[in-house]
Amino acid sequence: MDRYEELLRGRVYGMDHDDPNPCPQPGRTYAKVVSGPVDGLLLDITGWTAGENQTSAALMTELGQFGADGRSLYDPRPGERNRWDWSGDTP
């Protein structure tokens, strides 16, 4: 598989851009983040409890409203465990 095909499979949040394999790994569970600064990345939710899967996630990113010190907030989409929607940025 070439690099372009790997990028089409999705890149996992938190993986370095120069990681040799930033794609989803077998045996892991991912949620796609939708909209906002990290739109399209995959969040590794492997091992998260039911309660954690119903709670917002504050993802570090330099691309949000508050720059390098900020977080982008994502909430699980009701009824869709594997899609999380952007709800804003926080310092």
PAKE-868342 format. One record per residue: residue number from 1; residue in three letters; x, y, z of N, C-alpha, C in turn. Coordinates in Angstrom, 2 decimals. Layout:
seq_type_nc1_nc2_nc3_cac1_cac2_cac3_cc1_cc2_cc3
NUM_ALA_X_Y_Z_X_Y_Z_X_Y_Z
...
***
This chain:
seq_type_nc1_nc2_nc3_cac1_cac2_cac3_cc1_cc2_cc3
1_MET_0.84_-1.17_0.00_0.00_0.00_0.00_0.90_1.24_0.00
2_ASP_0.61_2.19_-0.90_1.44_3.39_-0.94_0.94_4.42_0.08
3_ARG_1.71_5.49_0.26_1.42_6.51_1.28_0.06_7.16_1.06
4_TYR_-0.32_7.42_-0.19_-1.61_8.04_-0.49_-2.75_7.13_-0.03
5_GLU_-2.64_5.86_-0.30_-3.68_4.90_0.13_-3.77_4.86_1.65
6_GLU_-2.64_4.94_2.34_-2.65_4.95_3.79_-3.40_6.17_4.32
7_LEU_-3.17_7.33_3.72_-3.84_8.54_4.18_-5.34_8.46_3.95
8_LEU_-5.76_7.80_2.88_-7.19_7.64_2.62_-7.85_6.76_3.67
9_ARG_-7.11_5.86_4.28_-7.64_4.98_5.32_-7.85_5.73_6.63
10_GLY_-7.32_6.91_6.74_-7.46_7.70_7.96_-6.18_7.72_8.77
11_ARG_-5.98_8.83_9.43_-4.82_8.99_10.30_-5.33_9.08_11.72
12_VAL_-4.61_8.48_12.63_-5.03_8.40_14.02_-4.55_9.64_14.77
13_TYR_-5.47_10.28_15.52_-5.14_11.43_16.34_-4.02_11.05_17.31
14_GLY_-3.05_11.93_17.44_-1.94_11.71_18.37_-0.72_11.07_17.73
15_MET_-0.87_10.53_16.53_0.28_9.95_15.83_1.06_11.08_15.16
16_ASP_2.36_11.01_15.17_3.18_12.01_14.51_2.95_11.96_13.01
17_HIS_3.00_13.13_12.37_2.78_13.19_10.92_3.83_12.40_10.15
18_ASP_5.00_12.23_10.75_6.05_11.49_10.05_6.17_10.04_10.53
19_ASP_5.19_9.59_11.33_5.18_8.19_11.77_5.08_7.30_10.54
20_PRO_5.85_6.22_10.47_5.81_5.37_9.29_4.46_4.68_9.07
21_ASN_3.63_4.58_10.11_2.33_3.95_9.95_1.29_4.64_10.84
22_PRO_0.81_5.84_10.41_-0.13_6.60_11.24_-1.58_6.15_11.07
23_CYS_-1.79_5.00_10.48_-3.12_4.51_10.14_-3.69_3.63_11.24
24_PRO_-4.99_3.34_11.15_-5.62_2.44_12.13_-4.92_1.08_12.16
25_GLN_-4.87_0.51_13.34_-4.21_-0.78_13.53_-5.25_-1.86_13.81
26_PRO_-5.01_-3.06_13.35_-5.94_-4.16_13.61_-6.14_-4.37_15.11
27_GLY_-7.35_-4.71_15.50_-7.64_-5.00_16.89_-7.92_-3.78_17.74
28_ARG_-7.90_-2.59_17.14_-8.17_-1.35_17.86_-9.54_-0.83_17.45
29_THR_-10.17_-0.01_18.30_-11.47_0.60_18.01_-11.27_2.10_17.88
30_TYR_-11.83_2.68_16.83_-11.64_4.11_16.55_-12.97_4.81_16.37
31_ALA_-12.98_6.10_16.72_-14.11_6.98_16.44_-13.59_8.07_15.50
32_LYS_-14.38_8.40_14.50_-14.00_9.47_13.59_-14.46_10.80_14.17
33_VAL_-13.53_11.78_14.24_-13.90_13.11_14.71_-14.39_13.91_13.51
34_VAL_-15.52_14.59_13.72_-16.22_15.25_12.62_-16.24_16.76_12.84
35_SER_-15.78_17.49_11.85_-15.76_18.95_11.83_-14.65_19.47_12.76
36_GLY_-14.53_20.77_12.84_-13.54_21.38_13.71_-12.11_21.20_13.24
37_PRO_-11.16_21.60_14.08_-9.75_21.62_13.71_-9.13_20.27_13.35
38_VAL_-9.59_19.18_13.92_-8.98_17.88_13.61_-9.96_16.98_12.85
39_ASP_-10.83_17.60_12.07_-11.82_16.89_11.27_-11.19_15.75_10.48
40_GLY_-11.82_14.59_10.56_-11.39_13.45_9.77_-10.39_12.54_10.45
41_LEU_-9.76_12.99_11.53_-8.83_12.11_12.23_-9.61_11.05_13.00
42_LEU_-8.92_9.98_13.34_-9.53_8.89_14.10_-9.03_8.94_15.54
43_LEU_-9.95_8.83_16.47_-9.62_8.83_17.89_-9.63_7.39_18.38
44_ASP_-8.53_6.94_18.94_-8.44_5.56_19.44_-9.23_5.46_20.74
45_ILE_-10.34_4.72_20.71_-11.19_4.55_21.89_-11.13_3.12_22.41
46_THR_-10.12_2.41_22.03_-9.95_1.03_22.49_-9.90_0.99_24.01
47_GLY_-10.71_0.15_24.61_-10.69_-0.02_26.05_-11.46_1.03_26.83
48_TRP_-12.07_2.01_26.16_-12.85_3.01_26.87_-14.11_2.36_27.41
49_THR_-14.50_2.74_28.61_-15.72_2.21_29.20_-16.94_2.87_28.55
50_ALA_-18.12_2.31_28.82_-19.36_2.90_28.29_-19.50_4.35_28.75
51_GLY_-19.13_4.63_30.00_-19.19_6.00_30.51_-18.23_6.93_29.80
52_GLU_-17.03_6.47_29.54_-16.05_7.30_28.83_-16.50_7.56_27.40
53_ASN_-17.20_6.61_26.81_-17.69_6.78_25.44_-18.88_7.71_25.37
54_GLN_-19.37_8.20_26.49_-20.49_9.13_26.50_-20.07_10.49_27.04
55_THR_-18.78_10.69_27.21_-18.24_11.93_27.76_-17.44_12.66_26.70
56_SER_-17.42_13.97_26.76_-16.65_14.77_25.82_-15.16_14.47_25.93
57_ALA_-14.46_14.68_24.82_-13.01_14.55_24.80_-12.42_15.91_24.43
58_ALA_-11.42_16.35_25.16_-10.71_17.60_24.88_-9.38_17.23_24.22
59_LEU_-9.31_17.41_22.92_-8.14_16.99_22.16_-7.17_18.16_21.95
60_MET_-5.92_17.95_22.32_-4.90_18.98_22.11_-4.69_19.20_20.62
61_THR_-4.64_20.47_20.22_-4.33_20.80_18.83_-3.86_22.25_18.75
62_GLU_-2.94_22.49_17.86_-2.47_23.85_17.62_-3.37_24.55_16.62
63_LEU_-4.30_23.83_16.03_-5.12_24.36_14.95_-6.40_25.04_15.43
64_GLY_-6.72_24.95_16.71_-7.95_25.52_17.25_-7.83_27.01_17.51
65_GLN_-8.89_27.57_18.04_-9.00_29.00_18.31_-7.93_29.51_19.26
66_PHE_-7.45_28.66_20.18_-6.51_29.10_21.20_-5.07_28.68_20.94
67_GLY_-4.78_28.21_19.74_-3.42_27.86_19.36_-2.86_26.69_20.15
68_ALA_-1.56_26.72_20.37_-0.84_25.59_20.96_-1.30_25.23_22.38
69_ASP_-1.88_26.18_23.09_-2.31_25.91_24.46_-3.76_25.43_24.55
70_GLY_-4.45_25.37_23.42_-5.87_25.07_23.43_-6.22_23.61_23.21
71_ARG_-7.49_23.34_23.37_-8.06_22.01_23.13_-9.31_22.18_22.27
72_SER_-9.59_21.18_21.47_-10.84_21.14_20.72_-11.73_20.09_21.37
73_LEU_-12.98_20.46_21.60_-13.91_19.59_22.29_-14.74_18.78_21.30
74_TYR_-14.82_17.49_21.56_-15.60_16.58_20.72_-16.53_15.76_21.60
75_ASP_-17.78_15.63_21.16_-18.80_14.89_21.88_-19.25_13.70_21.04
76_PRO_-19.48_12.56_21.68_-19.97_11.41_20.93_-21.35_11.73_20.33
77_ARG_-21.54_11.35_19.09_-22.82_11.56_18.43_-23.83_10.57_19.01
78_PRO_-24.98_11.06_19.44_-25.99_10.15_20.00_-26.32_9.01_19.04
79_GLY_-26.24_7.79_19.55_-26.56_6.61_18.76_-25.47_6.15_17.83
80_GLU_-24.34_6.88_17.77_-23.23_6.49_16.88_-21.92_6.55_17.66
81_ARG_-21.58_5.50_18.33_-20.38_5.44_19.18_-19.11_5.83_18.42
82_ASN_-19.09_5.59_17.12_-17.86_5.78_16.35_-17.79_7.09_15.58
83_ARG_-18.62_8.06_15.95_-18.56_9.40_15.35_-18.69_10.43_16.47
84_TRP_-17.71_11.30_16.52_-17.71_12.35_17.55_-17.71_13.70_16.86
85_ASP_-18.61_14.58_17.30_-18.80_15.89_16.68_-18.11_17.00_17.48
86_TRP_-17.54_17.94_16.72_-16.87_19.09_17.32_-17.90_19.99_17.97
87_SER_-17.61_20.45_19.20_-18.54_21.34_19.89_-17.89_22.67_20.26
88_GLY_-16.64_22.88_19.89_-15.98_24.15_20.17_-14.54_23.95_20.65
89_ASP_-13.93_25.07_20.98_-12.55_25.07_21.48_-12.51_25.66_22.87
90_THR_-11.49_25.30_23.62_-11.31_25.82_24.97_-9.82_26.08_25.20
91_PRO_-9.51_27.07_26.05_-8.09_27.34_26.33_-7.44_26.22_27.12
***
